[in-house]
Amino acid sequence: MSEFLQQLLNGLSLGAIYALIALGYTMVYGVLRFINFAHSDVFMVGAYLGYYLGKLVPPGTLWGGLFVLFAAMIGCAGLGMLIERLAYRPLRGAATLNVLITAIGVSLLLEYSGQRFFGAAPRVFPPIFPERNFQLGALIISTNQLVVIGVAVLLMLGLQFIVYRTKIGTAMRAVSQNPKAAQLVGVNNDVVISFTFGLGSALAAAGGILYALNYPSIDPLMGVMPGLKAFVAAVLGGIGNIPGAALGGLILGTVETFIGGSQWSTYKDAIAFAILIIILLFRPAGLLGRFTAEKV
């Protein structure tokens, strides 16, 4: 039983990180109907911002860790808005394939720019939060795991509040449903879309730092696999559906952790993508997604 609880805790911790990244994918898709494949590399930039900012604060302090977290989120929010302004806005209204190719190009640009400026060698992430282990019987709980789960839950609740309880959230939902009608009633679509990219990128930065807390080796390609799995999580929960993205991330992280502790551990990545194929075959809209008719 204790082993099961330990695996469950580890899975929820990993799933919370996937959920934060998946939320960025699903927000952009919900507004613009395309997948921002550069999102996983914003996750990497967030981890590196945390690495450099972590050297400026006293190690292992709560306020220092929170400062690093929010400063990295602000930095990546700016990066996300810059990417939207320079790469995606000129292609608004262009063919979906053009935007997809551009997203892949931006992703590669960030990865190889990271190797140029940060170096290709892995770096050890500093301990920005107080780190202790608590033992409850045979269950070992790390403060880093509690920080990951707690911060992720607070950010998800904050996102829900922004989307459903604020003016900009109402505008985001209006643009998602009908951009032209939203513009006719006075919504500035450019501002809303830019804000959406910034908000999603801030969540990716938080995911990057929380990931680096539990897996403290970072490199410029660290976002590739977590980004792909977060995309699977977004599809699993229902792409474009915010609670679905959170649910998909938690499910995928938990499943992957349990598989990693079994005799099938070498197949855990393959099983994650097998889940994507099964979902696309039997429920293309995802667990919480809704089928919608596409106008052609």
C-alpha positions, 0 to 999 in steps of 0.5 A: 500500500505504501509503495502504491501511495509513493507512486501515486504521489510521484505521478501527481507531481509529474502530472501537475507539471504536464498539466501546466504545459498542456494548459498553454497548448490548449489556451492557444488552440482554443483561441487560434485553432493551432498548436504552438509547438514552440511552447515546449521550448518556452518551458526550457527558457523558463528553466534557464531563467530560473537557473540564472535567477536562482544564483541571485537569491539566497539558496533554499529560501521560500521568498527567494524561490517565489521571486525566481518563479514569478520573475521567470514567469514574467520573462517568459510571458514577454517572450511568448508575446514577442513570438506571437507578435513577430512570428504568428501575427503576420500569418493570421488568416494564412493557411494552417500549414504555414502557421504549423511550419512557422511554429516548428521553425520557432521551436528549432530557433529557440532550441539552437539559440539555447545551445548557443547562449546557454551551452549544450552541456547539462547544468545542475538546477540550484535548490531555490526552495527549502528542501526536506524529506518527511517520512510517514511510515514507509511513505517518503514525501519531498518538500519539492513534490509538495511545492510542485503540486501546491504551486500547480494547483494555485496556478490552475485555480488562478487561470480558471479565475482569469478565464471565467471571472475577469473582463479579459477572460470574457474577451478570450472566450468571445474571441475563441467562439467567434473572432469577427463577432468579438471584434464587432462588439469592441474586443481588441483581438490583437490584445486578447491573443497576445495576452493568451500567448503571454499567459500560456508562456508564463505557465510553461515557465512555471512548469519548467522551474517545477520540473527542474526542482524534481529533475535538476539537470537542465539542457537546451533540449529538455523541453522536447519530450515533456512538451510532446507528452503535455501535448498528449495530455492536452489531447487526452483531456480535450484540446481547447478545454482547460479542465480537460488539459489539467485532467489529462496531465494528471492522468498521463503523469500518474500512468507514466509513473506507475509504468516506470516502476513496473517491468514495462518501464522501458516502454513508458514513452511508447505507452504514452503515445499509444494512449494518444493513438487510442484517444484519437481513434475512439474519442477524438474530442478527448475525455472532456472535449465536445464534438463540434461541426466544422464549417468547410 
